[in-house]
């Protein structure tokens, strides 16, 4: 099996190992906006870089995964359920196991798949059927072959929000223990859901006694987007406004998945307000579409210049507004 490369996710995001979760989130958003394929200057390398950033945030952005990653430490290749040979695959055998498969084209590295990508890894009988707890494997006590369907293989697949909207055909590779590689073409249906299993029939482990092969199950993970958060079929976009924009109202260009639209921000809009753009969310595959919510954040400058200070002081002295009402 090919050697597996360690991924330093802290280095990918450019943060210290003791960085706060907020610092990690900010680093991801900054880098993701720089390397997102829609806006990156160098589009030839942006897609791969963007996937690296997504993978790093997929781990460091969640406390439990980050804790597990930190525990791997210098012994990363011996912990977390690593397999012999260092490949990012799944063992197909049960009691006679040790057989590994590697997947390519899922959007995740071998390192992620081995330590974070599996949900149970594989299920059912594998190899000669030993995964079922039957000490005789695929054979009964009398030695006669008992047909048994092959076990399923399961791995995660990273799906973009654009693929959720438009659907796609993805090409994956399945590398078997003997080094041969099989190319798999599978459809990402319009409206696919996070956590949904896409079944590729007959691409799992071989059955015994002329029984059918198992299936390959692709568990969908949504690629993190620098401008949108996903809530079911709805999208949420954080929009920062200057205090005077929120107070006086303004017109802004707001991103949607398809294009940018002009949106009017009413005067007196408070932070925490959600403005809705109907039908600009994700489809469900049955003709229905979620909404896009614009979450208003009133941003305050961390520093003000000497030229700006008198303006803020004049506003403080001249305004009758009291947010505390007393």
N, C-alpha and C positions, 0 to 999 in steps of 0.2 A: 504494500500500500504506500502511497505517496506520503511524504512527511507533511505534517500540519504546521502552519505558521501561527505563532502566538499573536494575538491582537491586543495592543496596548490602547484601550479605549480612552484613557485619560489623555494620552498623547494625541489621539485622533481629534478630540474636542479642544485640545490646547488648554486643559485645566489641571490644577494640582490635585493630588490624590485626596486631599482633605477639603476639596471644594464643596460648598453647600449645594443642595439640590437646586436652589434658585440660580446659582452661578452656572451650574451645568445646563439648566434650561436656557439661560441667556446665551451661553456659548453655542448650544445647538442651533437656536434660532438665527444667530448671526451668521454662522457657517452655512446653514441650510439655505438661507436667502442668497448667499454669495454663490453657492454651487448648484442651486436648483437649475435643472436643464432649461427652464423657460427664460431665465434671466442671466445665466452664467456667460461670461465673456468667452471663455475657452470651452466650447460645447463638446469637444472631442474627449476631454478628460472629466467633464463635469458629472456625467451620469455615474461613473464608478465612484468618484469622490463622494457624491451625494449619498450613495448606498452605504459607504463606509461610515459616514456621519450618522445616518439613520440607525445602523447596527449598533454603533457606540451608544447612542441615546436610548435605544431599545433596552440596553442593559443598565447603563448608569442612571437613566431617568426613572427607574423603578427601584425603590429601596431594597426589596428582597433580592432582586437580581444583582444589584450593586454589591450587597453584602456577600453573596455567593462568589462573585467575581473577585472581591477583595480577599476572600479566604483562599482562593486558588494560589495566589502569590507565586513564589518561586517554584512551587511544585505543581504548577498548572497542568502539566502533562501526566500527573499521577492521581489527581483528585477529580472530583465532580463526575465520576463514572466514566473516566476515559477508557478507551479500548486499546488493546494491543495494536501496535503499528501506527498509532497517532492519526488515523484517518477520521474524517468527520462523517462517519457513516453509522449504520445500524447493524447489530449482530442479527443474523437471520436464524442461527441455530439455537436449539434449546440446550439439552444436556450435552450434546456434542458440539456446541456453539463455536464462537470465535470467528464466524464468517461475517465479513463486513461489506456493506454497500456504501457508496458515496454518491451524493447528488450534486449536480451542477445546474446553474441557471435559476436557483430558487430566490436569488437576491441576497442570500446570507453566505458568509464564509464557512469553511469547514469548522473553524474554531467555535463559531456561534452554534452551529448545528449540534456539535458534540455536547456542549455544556449547557445550552439554553434553548435549543430549537425543538427538542423532542417533547412530545406529550405522551408519555408511555413508551415512546420509541417504536415498538412493534407489538403486535398482539397475536394471539392464537398460536397454533403449532408452527414451528419453524424447522428447517432442516429436515430431519426424519420425524418430526412431530413431537419432539421431546418437550416443547414449551407448555404442554397441557398438563404436566405433572404425571403423565403416564410413564412409568419406568420402562415399558416395552416400546415406547415411541409409536410408530405407525403399525406395529405388528401386535396382534393379540398373543395371549399365552401359547396358543397352538402354533405360532410361527407363520400363520397365513397373513398375507398383506391385507390391511384394512384401509380402504380408500379414505383419504382425508384431504380436505381442501387446504391449499397452502396458506400460510399466514399473511396478513396484511402488513405492508410497510407504511410508515407515516412520517412525514416531514413537514416543516413549515414552508410557506411560499409568501414572499413579500409582494403585495399587490398595490399599485399606485391608485390614487383617487381617480385619475384619468381613465384607468382600466375599469374601475367600478362604473363610471359613466358610460363608456363607449364599448366595453368588452374588449377582449384581446385573445390572440392565440400565442401561447408561450411555448418555447422550446426548452426542454430540460434534458439533462443527460443522467443516465444511471450507470455508474461504473461498478461492475461486478468484481468479485474477489480474484478472478483470473486475469483482470486487467482489461477485459473487453468493455466497450461502452455502447450502450443503447441510447438512441435519441428518441425522446418522447415529445410529442406535440399534444398539448392540452388546451382546451378553451377556458378562458376566464369569462364567465357569463356576466352580462349587464346586470347590475344590482347585486352582485355577490356581497355577502355579509362577512364582517370580521368574525373569525372563529368557525366559519362554515368549512366543511370538508368537501373538497372536490375529488370525486372518485375516478380513478383511472383503472378501469376493469382489467384484470388479468396481468397486471404489471407487478404483482407482489411475488412472494416466494412460490416455487413450484409445489404442486400437490403431490400426494403419494397414491399409489394404486390407481393411476389414471384419473385421479380427481383433478378438479380445476385448480388453477393457480389462484393465489390471493390477489388482492387489489393494492394499488398504491393510493394512499390518501394524502391529499395536500391540504393542510390546515391554513386558512387564509389569515394573514396578518396585514393590516393596512400600513403602508409606508407613511411615516410621519411627514406632515406637510408644514413648511415654514410659516404659512399664513392661516391655515385652517385647523381647527380641532373637530373631531367627529363625535356626535352624540346621536346614536341610532342612525336615522336617515338625514338628520339635520347637521349642518355645518355651523361652526362658530368662528367668527373672525374678530380679533381684538383690534379696535380702532382707537388710537390715542389722539386726543384733542388738546389743544392749548386752552387754558382757562377762558380766554376771550372768545375762542371759537365756540366753546360750550355755552357761554353766556349770551353771545350775540347771534349765534347760528352761523352756518357756513355751508358751502357746497364742497364735496370731496369726491375723489375718484375711489371707488371701492372695488376690490378684486372679487371676482367670482371664478369658479373653475373654468369657465368658458371665455370670459373677457372681463374688461373693466367697465363699470357702469357709474354714471353720475348719481350721487345721492345727496339729498338735502338734509342737513342736520338742523332741526328746529332750535330756535333760541330758547335758552333755559334748559338745555339737555343736561341732566345730571350724570355723574359717573355711576356705573352700574346699570344704566338703561340698556335695554336690548331692542334694537330696531330690526324688523323682519323684512327680508326680501323673499317673497313667496316663490316657490318652485326653483330655487337656486341651490338646493341641496343635492343629495344623492338619490338616484332612482332605486326602486325596489324590484325591478324586473317585471312588474305587473302593470306598468303604466302610471304608477304613482311616484311622486318626487317629493323629497323633503324640502325644508326651507333653509335659508342662510340667515343667521342671526349676527347682527353687528353689535358686539359688546363694547359699550363706550367706556373708555378709561380717560379721565381728566388728568393729564400729565403736568407735573410741576417741575420746573427746572431745578436741578440739584445745586447749581450755582448761578448767581446773577452778577452782571458786570456793574461797574461803578456808574456807567451811563444809564443802566436799567433801574438801579435801586431807587432813584427819586420817583420814577413812574409808579413802582409798586407802593412806595410810601404815600404818594398822592392818592392812589386808589384806596389804600387802607384808611386814610383820613377822610376822604370825601364820600365813601360808599356807606350807605345805611344798611347794607346787607349784614346779617348776623346769622351764621349757620347754626348756632346753638339756640337761637330764639329767645335769649335772655339779655 
